[in-house]
Amino acid sequence: MNLTSQKILVAGGAGFIGSHLVEYLIERGLTVVVLDNFRNGSRANLAAVAGSPQLEIIEGDITDAATCRRVSQDIGVVFHLACLGVRHSLHNPLENHQVNALGTLHMLEAARAAKVRRFVYVSTSEVYGRAMDFPIRETTATWPLTVYGGSKLAGEHYTRAYFEGFKVPTVCVRPFNNYGPRSHFAGDTGEVIPRFMLRALSGLPPVIFGNGSYFRDFLFVRDCVETLVKIAECDALVGGLVNLGYGEETRVDELAKLVLEITGRVDLKPTYEADRPADIPRLWVDTARLRSAIVFKPQTSLRDGLRVTLDHFRKLHQANPRCLEQMTARNWEV
Ligand SMILES: NC(=O)c1ccc[n+]([C@@H]2O[C@H](COP(=O)([O-])OP(=O)(O)OC[C@H]3O[C@@H](n4cnc5c(N)ncnc54)[C@H](O)[C@@H]3O)[C@@H](O)[C@H]2O)c1
């Protein structure tokens, strides 16, 4: 299926990944509706496409069934990214479930009523929990460690059920860690790369939780969103599930070294604190299924992607040198 001539709904389109996806869809000439309640996203994230006649932004909540129904009318393709994150689930598990699991059910029900041509559910590698076999395939058992992982997995099961039971043409995607401009640094959404960068830019050492031996598989956000579109267009993936990541693992202490090197602050030495609760020790993706379905060649190496990300955070830091105050050390407790 080709996305051209389809009206696209991006739920969570004002967030980090969602806003990059919206930019890419607009660049491709498509008409896009964003549904977001701006809990963690912002209109500023969509500044590059603001005012485009191809874009409509609707402020609304996916926990409201009527909103989901109204917004989904006339939609051909849905990308569902709206959610509350992993650290949020540690301090507010019930609300996390409400948005991630129940909100997804509302989005699916609305998609069924609107007879959409494709529903892309953006899940997460967190559903795997403590995997034992590496790299992680789609057949690896899921055993999440958090309500976030559990509620996102519930969303996958509901997505599958709407394909099997109601013939909604769905696909589930499990992205591994993303990074890039506009990634979150503040509050409970703050991620490791922006946090390392903003501390280094402020002359402070990176804080590593645990002994630095955890691994993550980092994908640059532009590569992620271009691939999400290819996945949406791939008929062979309908009804299925696919991992999405770069395919290389990086140790967190190596990442800290790389960030310090790129920032020009090799004089700073990381400090170590106790493990975060329910932190997954190792994430490393097997992309074989993805590569068998579509042409997948991430364009951006970690080093290049970090440089682009640093440009963004350097500007942000210059404009607001007090941005560090928005970063809480133990940000799963906020
Ligand atoms: N960032 C990553 O590294 C990563 C990795 C794996 C999976 N994912 C998945 O990708 C998706 C996007 O992640 P992100 O990093 O861009 O997160 P994000 O928080 O930036 O984006 C989520 C968006 O959903 C919105 N939202 C939250 N609750 C809502 C509600 N009730 N109604 C409407 N909108 C609501 C937020 O305001 C935000 O704009 C998520 O589904 C996440 O599970 C992200």
The ligand as a Gaussian input file, in Angstrom:
#p B3LYP/6-31G(d) Opt

LIG

0 1
 N       11.778000       7.252000      22.607000
 C       12.168000       6.003000      22.553000
 O       13.360000       5.698000      22.655000
 C       11.166000       4.891000      22.319000
 C       11.639000       3.580000      22.283000
 C       10.729000       2.559000      22.067000
 C        9.393000       2.834000      21.869000
 N        8.962000       4.119000      21.906000
 C        7.523000       4.368000      21.680000
 O        7.402000       5.393000      20.722000
 C        6.270000       6.203000      21.009000
 C        6.676000       7.666000      21.072000
 O        7.669000       7.826000      22.063000
 P        8.335000       9.236000      22.350000
 O        9.673000       8.981000      22.883000
 O        8.166000      10.100000      21.180000
 O        7.422000       9.720000      23.551000
 P        6.743000      11.142000      23.817000
 O        6.324000      11.160000      25.242000
 O        7.611000      12.230000      23.326000
 O        5.456000      11.061000      22.885000
 C        4.216000      10.592000      23.321000
 C        3.187000      11.663000      23.018000
 O        1.916000      11.187000      23.474000
 C        1.237000      12.277000      24.084000
 N        0.260000      11.742000      25.027000
 C        0.475000      11.200000      26.257000
 N       -0.675000      10.822000      26.802000
 C       -1.659000      11.130000      25.910000
 C       -3.069000      11.011000      25.929000
 N       -3.712000      10.463000      26.985000
 N       -3.768000      11.432000      24.855000
 C       -3.139000      12.000000      23.788000
 N       -1.794000      12.153000      23.737000
 C       -1.069000      11.724000      24.785000
 C        2.322000      13.095000      24.762000
 O        1.935000      14.423000      25.015000
 C        3.452000      12.982000      23.738000
 O        3.413000      14.042000      22.819000
 C        5.676000       5.684000      22.311000
 O        4.557000       4.897000      22.009000
 C        6.783000       4.841000      22.916000
 O        6.272000       3.761000      23.649000
 C        9.815000       5.166000      22.140000

